[in-house]
């Protein structure tokens, strides 16, 4: 099972929300992502929510490539 420290990845206002609420939240709920960043993600990729960002095929492809990089270990 995966785990994550929500205080490290979520804006303070979202840290006490349920997982379904966080996944439905705008990407600006993520720590370090501004409302403007969210607008740009929406314009470029149609990303509106945290779930959309997590499901974005380009992000998944990039993660897979990083996982294949044996030089990083």
Buried (B, 14 or more C-beta within 10 A) or exposed (E): EEEEEBEEBBBEEBBEBEEEEBBBBBBBBBBEBEEEEBEEBBEEBEBBBBBBBEEBEEEEEEEEEEEEEEEEE
